[in-house]
Amino acid sequence: ASFGLNELGNLTDLQESGTEVKITHPGTGEPLGIVMQVAGPDSKRQKAATALIVAERAELRLRKITAGRLEEEANRIAAASIISWSGVRENGEEISYSPSVALGLLMRYPFIREQVTSYSGDRANFLKK
């Protein structure tokens, strides 16, 4: 039986609404009670963040990209992909979601960025199971 690509036509729509990423402890793998709603790689959010970074690189005429810059760009793309969250607490306080707060959180806790990026980068996670 042949497969019609049109059957994947709603994949971008599914990526816009996002999928849940349950953040786990980097050492034990235990759930931390943090759930992030994350948009996929074909979503407008991620594409816009990536386009902005490419434009900045062109404007700055960057020939060499430092490791620090790559990490900062990865944080910005990951933060842009986060739609909302629940269960994020620091120093006993519930942290409300906003794009700038998300960026700060990912900079302070790189393991969260790694989990968000890894999960949201896999289109299979946006297909109905």
Buried (B, 14 or more C-beta within 10 A) or exposed (E): EEEEEEEEEEBBEBBBEBBEBEBBEEEEEEEBEBBBBBBBBBBEBBBEBBEBBEEEBEEEEEEEEEEEBEBEBBBBBBBBBBBEBEBBEEEEEEBEBEEEBBBEBBBEBBBBBBBBBEBBBEBEBBEEE
